[in-house]
Amino acid sequence: MRSPRTVAAVAAITIAGVGLLAGCSSSGSGSDSSDGKVSITVASLIPGSDKAAFKAFDDRVKEFEKANPNISVKSEEYQWTGPTFATQLAGGTLPDVFNVPFTDSQSLLQAGQLADITAEVKALSYAGKFNENVLAVAKSGDKIYGIPYGPYAMGLSYNREIFTKAGLDPDKPPTTWDEVRADAKTISEKVPGVAGYMQMTKGNTGGWELTTTVYARGGRMETTDGGKTKVTTNNPVTKEALQFLHDVRWEDNAAGSNFLLDWSGINQAFGAGQVAMYPSGSDVLTALVQQNNVDPKNYGLTALPLSDSSDAGVLVGGNVAAVSPKSTAAQRTAAVKWIDFYYMQKLLDKTQAIADAKVLAKSNQPVGVPTLPVFDKATYDQTLSWIKPEVNIPLENVAPFTDKIFDANLVPEPNKHTQELYGALDSVVQAVLTQKNANVDQLLTTVDTNIQKLVDADK
């Protein structure tokens, strides 16, 4: 659910930042003290992350404070949601450093809800090395309002242990949607109580994942011509994607019985062995290990099946580390120093890359989780060579994804009222899974009409 721009350069594996999915926070900004010491609050991890993950984060905070004795850092856990952000923004309780999805960064910066950190970013020695297609999600004109990190591509996560129990070869995951359906049916028949395949359905994630599968088939949810955006969810490809979900549910009985799953919910179900396959961000293993006790040896990641259409592509997303517009000038400077230290240096500096990887590995956090590059490929490849000794996930288990992503057509998420669109599509996905004869045409027409009104009102 995180990307309004196309990511041009692609790579396969990078170190797992422990805060990849952390969002904003629940207490107020820090303050400047009379002794010249600057206090800032920073987003850490999602609530529910394991103790080892928090320890790894706290260890990094200590390293930062040692290197920057004039800065005091208070970390707070949080998980991004649109309503939570809006509430905390209105209440003035955002931290100095928080994270927002690619999809929301443009609307937030246009609304003045992200601080202008242009001067601070341009002062960084590597400011010219950013992949401009990635940095664009946090820019307006020449102004910079955040630093992107952890970009990812969508893939198909699967449970290797369940594949084996079902008599399937975990080293040969499905490569077409027909194979996904067939494997899902086999799993649900041979491993009782397991949904062979499932998608997210609520909290805007249902629309996000439906969009993912529509893109993979060559469809689009919005089209733009002459600067005018038209909402186009009611199209043959969307109906094909929904028909697939219908058939897995109603004909094959391979979608389980819980049809109200958001991101955390489906991760929990996957970790509990209740779901064998689901579309996911390529970086999800970090959260699965931290929150759901998934053993990386049992985790597999393969490329999403793509149709023969020239428009078929892989949805991409990511996060933006941003600074509160209510932070003081000194806090903005300190905040960018933290972002540089925590998110960027492990991609650029050998000592920091190895230190970060060692902290993660020592805390049994995954190192080697597939994402996409923030900088150029040469920088990316160099980083990988530095941390190779610390990689602790079976790279062969994610090779079905990493071997193909270089050649994939990467496609940005819809960029007009994205979250509203996803939320409206949630109800369509839920209807298909709970009503055998749901009127898909009517449901999609309603989505198009309602979201088009929002798009047109922007003029």
Secondary structure by P-SEA (a helix, b strand, c coil): ccccccccccccccccccccccccccbbbbbbccccbbbbbbbcccccccaaaaaaaaaaaaaaaaacccbbbbbbbbbbcaaaaaaaaaacccccccccccccaaaaaaacccccaaaaaaaccccccccccccccccccccccccccbbbbbbbbbbaaaaaaaccccccccccaaaaaaaaaaaaacccccccbbbbcccaaaaaaaaaaaaaaccccccccccccccccccaaaaaaaaaaaaaccccccccccccccaaaaaaaaaaccccbbbbcccaaaaaaaccccccccbbbbcccccccccbbbbbccccccccccccaaaaaaaaaaaaaccccccccaaaaaaaaaaaaaaccccccbbbbcccaaaaaaaaaaaccccccccccaaaaaacccccccccccccaaaaaaaaaaaaaaaaacccccaaaaaaaaaaaaaaaaaaacc
